[in-house]
Amino acid sequence: MFASLKKIALGALFAVSAAAAGSAQAAAGPVPAPEFAGIENWLNSPPLTLASQRGKVVLVDFWTYTCINCIRTLPYVAAWHKKYKDQGLTVVGVHTPEFPFERSTPNVQKALERFGIAYPVAQDNRYATWDAYRNRYWPAVYLIDKQGRIVYRHFGEGNYAETEAEIQRLLAQPG
């Protein structure tokens, strides 16, 4: 329990500076997106690789189904999937559990049904993809351009219009 409380406290501390960190990372320029790693299960999809998504824009959403902040962002992520999937956007939810019971595939499947999530979801129970992205936040959105580079990050709730504008900008670029 102490470890979970410590993780929550550290997450809150990091969240205070998340906007500044995101801006600093964006200023550093695009970086190659890490491949999905250590995925235990793929739900709503056969296994995906970023390499197979070249030429598409990819939105990677780190979330967990009991995080209230994540729950509040899911309608936006689902709407972007529905609106832009036929225009070249691939949405991948990376479900990374905070608590042991969130590692259960049946629990995650029930959450997908409850929240109406139809896009691919990677179950990252060992935090391998989380660590590959050096992610520290729930929720966290990473946009990957058609060349496979992370070009946008947003941590926490909000900035929905800015995120959608970036999706549109990336989709409009030549592939």
Secondary structure, DSSP 8 states (H G I E B T S, - for coil): -HHHHHHHHHHHHHHHTHHHHHHHHHHT--EE-----S--EEESSS---SGGGTTSEEEEEEE-TT-HHHHHHHHHHHHHHHHHGGGTEEEEEEE--SSGGGG-HHHHHHHHHHHT--S-EEE-TT-HHHHHTT---SSEEEEE-TTSEEEEEEESS--HHHHHHHHHHHHHS--
